[in-house]
């Protein structure tokens, strides 16, 4: 359990660096250097990198390791559309009093927004928390 929380903490720090462009798209990720920086073995760093790869923030390069994902114009357009559609859907769900389950939609929106954020660069003073439809609209509008 402790190893998993360490992996998640490292993934959170790496995600923050990626989305703030401290690690810009196309950058190589050195798991050994990160392990040394965090004072851990390579295993939790590699597990954190796998999580970020599943989120689309890192890309595995055969026999080269991982790099920060560089999105194509088509992928940016897709992320914009997905953010817009999920924002609308989230607002509809929140408007329906009998249907308050929005966890999956919020998570999907967060992932789509993170990919868009990766491509477009950091937006000052934002987080990837979408607790209200207004917050979703605000974040999406800034990204679009």
C-alpha positions in Angstrom: 0.0 0.0 0.0 2.8 2.4 0.9 4.6 1.7 -2.4 1.4 2.5 -4.3 0.9 5.8 -2.5 4.5 6.7 -3.2 4.0 5.9 -6.9 0.9 8.2 -7.0 2.7 11.0 -5.2 5.5 10.8 -7.8 3.0 10.7 -10.6 1.3 13.8 -9.2 4.6 15.7 -9.0 5.5 14.7 -12.6 2.0 15.6 -13.9 2.4 19.0 -12.3 5.8 19.5 -14.0 4.5 18.3 -17.3 1.4 20.5 -17.3 3.4 23.5 -16.2 5.8 22.8 -19.1 8.8 22.5 -16.7 9.0 19.2 -18.7 8.0 20.4 -22.2 6.4 18.1 -24.9 9.1 16.0 -26.5 11.4 15.9 -23.5 13.0 12.7 -22.6 12.2 11.3 -19.1 15.2 9.9 -17.2 13.8 7.6 -14.6 17.3 7.2 -12.9 17.7 10.9 -12.4 14.1 11.2 -11.1 14.6 8.3 -8.7 17.7 10.0 -7.4 15.9 13.4 -7.1 13.0 11.9 -5.2 15.3 9.6 -3.1 13.6 6.4 -4.2 14.4 3.4 -6.3 13.5 3.4 -10.0 10.5 1.1 -9.4 8.0 3.7 -8.1 9.2 6.2 -10.7 8.6 3.7 -13.5 5.2 2.9 -12.1 4.4 6.6 -11.9 5.5 7.0 -15.5 3.3 4.1 -16.6 0.3 5.9 -15.0 1.1 9.1 -16.9 1.5 7.0 -20.0 -2.0 5.7 -19.6 -3.3 9.3 -19.1 -1.6 10.2 -22.4 0.9 12.6 -20.9 3.9 10.4 -21.5 4.6 8.3 -24.6 6.7 5.1 -24.5 9.4 5.1 -27.1 10.7 1.6 -28.0 14.2 1.1 -26.7 14.4 4.8 -25.7 12.3 5.1 -22.6 9.5 7.6 -22.3 9.0 11.2 -23.5 6.5 13.9 -22.7 3.7 13.5 -25.3 3.6 15.9 -28.3 0.1 16.2 -29.6 -0.6 16.6 -33.3 -3.0 19.2 -34.6 -5.7 16.5 -35.0 -5.2 15.4 -31.4 -5.5 19.0 -30.1 -8.7 19.4 -32.1 -10.0 16.1 -30.7 -9.2 17.2 -27.1 -11.0 20.5 -27.6 -14.1 18.8 -28.9 -14.0 16.2 -26.1 -13.6 18.9 -23.4 -16.6 20.8 -24.9 -18.8 17.7 -25.1 -17.9 16.5 -21.7 -18.5 20.0 -20.2 -22.0 20.1 -21.8 -22.7 16.6 -20.5 -21.5 17.4 -17.0 -23.7 20.5 -16.9 -26.7 18.4 -18.0 -26.0 15.8 -15.3 -25.6 18.4 -12.6 -28.9 20.1 -13.7 -30.8 16.8 -13.2 -31.5 16.6 -9.5 -32.2 12.9 -9.5 -28.9 12.1 -11.3 -25.9 13.4 -9.3 -23.4 10.8 -10.2 -20.7 12.8 -12.2 -17.5 11.2 -11.0 -16.7 9.4 -14.3 -17.6 12.4 -16.4 -15.5 14.7 -14.2 -12.5 12.2 -14.5 -12.8 11.9 -18.2 -13.0 15.7 -18.5 -9.9 16.1 -16.4 -7.9 13.7 -18.6 -9.1 15.4 -21.8 -8.4 18.8 -20.3 -4.9 17.7 -19.2 -4.1 16.6 -22.8 -5.3 20.0 -24.1 -3.4 21.8 -21.4 -0.2 19.8 -22.4 -0.6 21.0 -26.0 -1.5 24.6 -25.4 0.8 25.3 -22.5 0.2 26.3 -18.9 -2.7 28.5 -17.9 -1.9 30.6 -14.8 -3.6 29.8 -11.6 -5.6 26.8 -12.7 -6.1 23.4 -11.3 -7.6 20.3 -12.8 -10.5 20.1 -10.3 -14.0 20.3 -11.7 -16.3 20.4 -8.7 -18.9 22.7 -10.3 -20.2 23.2 -13.8 -19.0 26.8 -13.6 -15.5 25.6 -12.8 -15.7 23.3 -15.8 -16.8 26.1 -18.1 -14.1 28.4 -16.8 -11.3 25.9 -17.3 -12.5 24.8 -20.7 -13.0 28.4 -21.9 -9.4 29.2 -20.8 -8.1 26.2 -22.7 -10.1 26.9 -25.8 
